[in-house]
Amino acid sequence: MSTLVKERKLKPQFIKMALETELKHHDWTYEYSDDHGVWVGGTAHRNKIKKMVEDCYAEGEDPADLFYKYYPVDGCHGISGYGIKRTWQEQLDKKAKEITKENDA
């Protein structure tokens, strides 16, 4: 049974590592392309990222911090298209609370 527990703990870490790679290489502005092939490829990649985000949530992990590390906010598809549940404003509020907590410590 301990082997199963160890494997289970690795899965969320693996998903997040793979998700970070996809986020780093995603063309965030693909929707502005005049080339239909770029649009199709970008949409497929966004759907792949969304599936990985959903997998993170299913494993009890919140991928929003990782997502917002790469998401440019302006000029690209909305967060719902990527499956992210936390809004940009909620992300900023979370970070502000973390900084306040660090400064109080």
Residue pairs with C-beta under 8 A, 6 or more apart in sequence:
11 59
12 56
12 59
12 60
12 61
15 52
15 55
15 56
15 59
15 61
16 56
16 61
16 63
16 66
18 52
19 49
19 52
19 53
19 56
19 63
19 66
19 67
20 66
20 69
20 70
22 45
22 48
22 49
22 52
23 49
23 66
23 67
23 69
23 70
23 71
24 70
26 42
26 45
26 46
26 49
26 70
27 38
27 41
27 42
27 45
28 70
28 71
28 72
28 75
28 76
28 77
29 75
29 76
30 38
30 39
30 41
30 42
30 43
30 45
30 46
31 39
31 42
31 76
31 77
32 75
33 39
33 42
46 77
46 81
46 82
49 82
49 83
50 81
50 82
50 83
51 83
52 63
53 63
53 67
53 82
53 83
53 84
54 83
56 62
56 63
57 63
57 83
57 85
62 85
62 86
63 84
64 84
64 85
64 86
64 91
65 91
67 79
67 82
67 84
68 88
68 91
71 79
71 82
71 84
73 88
79 87
79 88
86 94
